[in-house]
């Protein structure tokens, strides 16, 4: 979720943290965990605290379940 929040695709993110695409996929699927040094780099790159990555998985709402108001109608 953090990577998507920063609008990074997996390929670009992998390049920024110095790992291959398969490694990023493995991290995101929970197949394995990054080393402490890699986790620190992930945290810095995505600008999220390290604790964010140790917490419970967050539910990502789908566009079909969200409702947004037009900015023109907001005061």
C-alpha positions as CSV (number, residue, x, y, z in Angstrom):
1,X,0.0,0.0,0.0
2,X,2.8,2.4,0.8
3,X,4.4,1.9,-2.6
4,X,1.1,2.6,-4.4
5,X,0.5,5.6,-2.2
6,X,3.7,7.1,-3.5
7,X,2.6,6.2,-7.1
8,X,5.5,3.9,-7.8
9,X,5.3,0.8,-9.9
10,X,7.1,-2.3,-8.8
11,X,9.9,-1.9,-11.4
12,X,10.8,1.7,-10.5
13,X,10.6,0.9,-6.8
14,X,12.9,-2.1,-7.1
15,X,15.4,0.1,-9.0
16,X,15.2,2.8,-6.2
17,X,15.9,0.3,-3.4
18,X,18.5,-1.8,-5.4
19,X,16.7,-5.1,-5.6
20,X,15.1,-7.0,-8.5
21,X,11.4,-7.0,-9.4
22,X,10.9,-10.5,-8.1
23,X,12.2,-9.5,-4.7
24,X,9.7,-6.6,-4.4
25,X,6.9,-9.0,-5.4
26,X,8.0,-11.4,-2.7
27,X,8.1,-8.7,0.0
28,X,4.6,-7.6,-1.0
29,X,3.2,-11.1,-1.0
30,X,4.7,-11.8,2.4
31,X,6.9,-14.6,1.0
32,X,9.9,-13.2,2.8
33,X,11.0,-10.2,4.8
34,X,13.6,-7.6,3.8
35,X,16.8,-7.4,5.8
36,X,16.9,-4.6,8.3
37,X,19.1,-2.4,6.1
38,X,16.7,-2.9,3.1
39,X,13.7,-2.2,5.3
40,X,15.4,1.1,6.4
41,X,15.9,2.0,2.7
42,X,12.3,1.1,1.9
43,X,11.1,3.3,4.8
44,X,13.2,6.2,3.6
45,X,12.3,5.8,-0.1
46,X,8.6,5.6,0.6
47,X,8.6,8.2,3.4
48,X,6.7,5.9,5.8
49,X,8.0,5.0,9.3
50,X,9.5,1.5,9.8
51,X,6.7,0.7,12.2
52,X,4.2,1.0,9.4
53,X,5.6,-2.1,7.7
54,X,5.5,-4.1,10.9
55,X,1.8,-3.5,11.6
56,X,-1.2,-5.5,10.5
57,X,-2.1,-5.5,6.9
58,X,-4.4,-2.6,6.0
59,X,-7.6,-3.0,4.0
60,X,-7.4,-1.2,0.7
61,X,-10.8,0.1,-0.3
62,X,-11.9,-0.5,-3.8
63,X,-13.3,2.4,-6.0
64,X,-16.7,0.7,-5.9
65,X,-17.0,1.0,-2.1
66,X,-15.8,4.6,-1.8
67,X,-18.0,7.7,-2.3
68,X,-16.5,11.1,-3.0
69,X,-18.1,14.5,-3.2
70,X,-17.5,17.0,-5.8
71,X,-15.0,19.6,-4.7
72,X,-17.3,22.3,-6.2
73,X,-20.0,21.4,-3.6
74,X,-17.6,21.6,-0.6
75,X,-17.3,24.7,1.4
